[in-house]
């Protein structure tokens, strides 16, 4: 089944403790992206990747890092999480960045930073 | 700057009533518009896109370039339509591949 898989689905942690949210897609998509969803603000893009080894900042990249060493994986790294990063995170992928094909989303990861 | 505006945070209707979820965008180029839906505790999924001009689950949306709108409509709401709806804009051409999302509208269909 074609899908985008995120792990973990839920995480409660403390300020400053490094964490990684994994994202994997099995559709051979070139384009991958991370969003955070906050009430009243909709989805805001954190980082995106047009292809392997090509990543760039979205609208709200502060406090986050990403890497794209393989086509299928696009982990989101919080080196020193803070409470304002408490949010619902979605990973998404698309065939290519330049086309208008629909994005496929993961199930989301709910992070709580205490 | 390009943006997508969904003026209603919450739209509450009774079952069988018509529904219109508003979406306005600002972009002077060639936009591609989408509606995504998120049912409770589920992933976002594509509902429809203007380029395909389909009707999905009874929903339709027409791109009005003059009014820069892409409102989502359904003549008779069902309880299972209750969800969060996001309007999204893709700027063509765009080297970032970015989808710009509105703030979302929660549709609540009451029995």
Boltz contact constraints between the chains, C-beta under 6 A:
constraints:
  - contact:
      token1: [A, 31]
      token2: [B, 97]
      max_distance: 6.0
  - contact:
      token1: [A, 42]
      token2: [B, 101]
      max_distance: 6.0
  - contact:
      token1: [A, 42]
      token2: [B, 102]
      max_distance: 6.0
  - contact:
      token1: [A, 42]
      token2: [B, 103]
      max_distance: 6.0
  - contact:
      token1: [A, 42]
      token2: [B, 104]
      max_distance: 6.0
  - contact:
      token1: [A, 43]
      token2: [B, 101]
      max_distance: 6.0
  - contact:
      token1: [A, 45]
      token2: [B, 98]
      max_distance: 6.0
  - contact:
      token1: [A, 97]
      token2: [B, 97]
      max_distance: 6.0
  - contact:
      token1: [A, 100]
      token2: [B, 32]
      max_distance: 6.0
  - contact:
      token1: [A, 100]
      token2: [B, 90]
      max_distance: 6.0
  - contact:
      token1: [A, 102]
      token2: [B, 46]
      max_distance: 6.0
  - contact:
      token1: [A, 105]
      token2: [B, 43]
      max_distance: 6.0
  - contact:
      token1: [A, 105]
      token2: [B, 44]
      max_distance: 6.0
  - contact:
      token1: [A, 107]
      token2: [B, 43]
      max_distance: 6.0
